[in-house]
Amino acid sequence: MIVCVCRRVSDREIARHARAGMSFDDIQFELGVAAQCGQCEGCARDIVAQCCATAPVAALRAATRAEVATWPGSSA
C-alpha cells in the first residue's frame, strides 16, 4: 500500500528500512517520507513502531534479566 503519495513510498519500503535498524528520522531522510505535505507521518511512524517493537523488546527483556541476575545480593 502506498503510504506517502507525494514520494510514492510504500508500507513495505518503510518496513524494510525499519527492520534494517533505521529510525524514523533516518527513513524520512532516505526515502523522503513525511517530508513534503506531512499527511503520511502518523501512518509511517506507526509502521516503524510496529517493526521496531518486535525484536528490541525481547532483546531488552533478556538483557534486563541477565543484568538482574548479576546484581550483588540477587538470588536469581
C-alpha positions as CSV (number, residue, x, y, z in Angstrom):
1,M,0.0,0.0,0.0
2,I,1.3,3.5,-0.8
3,V,1.7,5.4,2.4
4,C,3.4,8.6,1.1
5,V,1.6,9.7,-2.1
6,C,4.0,12.7,-2.6
7,R,7.1,10.5,-2.7
8,R,5.3,7.2,-3.7
9,V,6.7,5.3,-0.7
10,S,5.0,2.0,0.3
11,D,4.5,0.4,3.6
12,R,6.8,-2.4,2.5
13,E,9.7,0.1,1.8
14,I,9.2,1.7,5.2
15,A,9.1,-1.7,7.0
16,R,12.1,-3.0,5.2
17,H,14.2,0.1,6.3
18,A,12.8,-0.1,9.8
19,R,13.7,-3.8,10.1
20,A,17.2,-2.9,8.9
21,G,17.6,-0.8,12.1
22,M,16.8,2.6,10.7
23,S,15.0,5.1,12.9
24,F,12.0,7.2,11.6
25,D,14.3,10.2,11.1
26,D,16.7,8.0,9.1
27,I,13.9,6.7,6.9
28,Q,12.5,10.1,6.4
29,F,15.9,11.3,5.2
30,E,16.5,8.3,3.0
31,L,13.0,7.9,1.4
32,G,11.6,11.4,1.8
33,V,8.5,10.1,3.6
34,A,6.5,12.8,5.5
35,A,8.9,15.4,4.2
36,Q,6.5,17.2,1.8
37,C,2.9,17.6,2.9
38,G,3.2,15.6,6.1
39,Q,-0.2,13.7,5.8
40,C,1.5,10.3,6.0
41,E,3.7,10.9,9.0
42,G,1.4,9.2,11.5
43,C,0.9,6.1,9.4
44,A,4.7,6.0,8.6
45,R,5.6,6.3,12.3
46,D,3.1,3.5,13.2
47,I,4.8,1.2,10.7
48,V,8.2,2.0,12.0
49,A,7.0,1.4,15.6
50,Q,5.4,-1.9,14.7
51,C,8.6,-3.1,13.0
52,C,10.9,-1.9,15.8
53,A,8.7,-3.2,18.6
54,T,9.2,-6.9,17.8
55,A,12.9,-7.7,18.3
56,P,14.3,-5.0,20.5
57,V,11.7,-5.5,23.3
58,A,12.6,-9.2,23.6
59,A,16.3,-8.5,23.5
60,L,15.9,-5.8,26.1
61,R,13.9,-8.1,28.4
62,A,16.6,-10.8,28.1
63,A,19.4,-8.4,28.8
64,T,17.5,-7.0,31.8
65,R,17.0,-10.5,33.3
66,A,20.7,-11.2,32.8
67,E,21.7,-7.9,34.5
68,V,19.4,-8.5,37.4
69,A,20.9,-12.0,37.9
70,T,24.4,-10.5,38.2
71,W,23.4,-7.7,40.8
72,P,25.0,-8.2,44.2
73,G,22.6,-9.8,46.6
74,S,20.3,-11.1,43.9
75,S,19.1,-14.7,44.3
76,A,18.2,-15.2,40.7
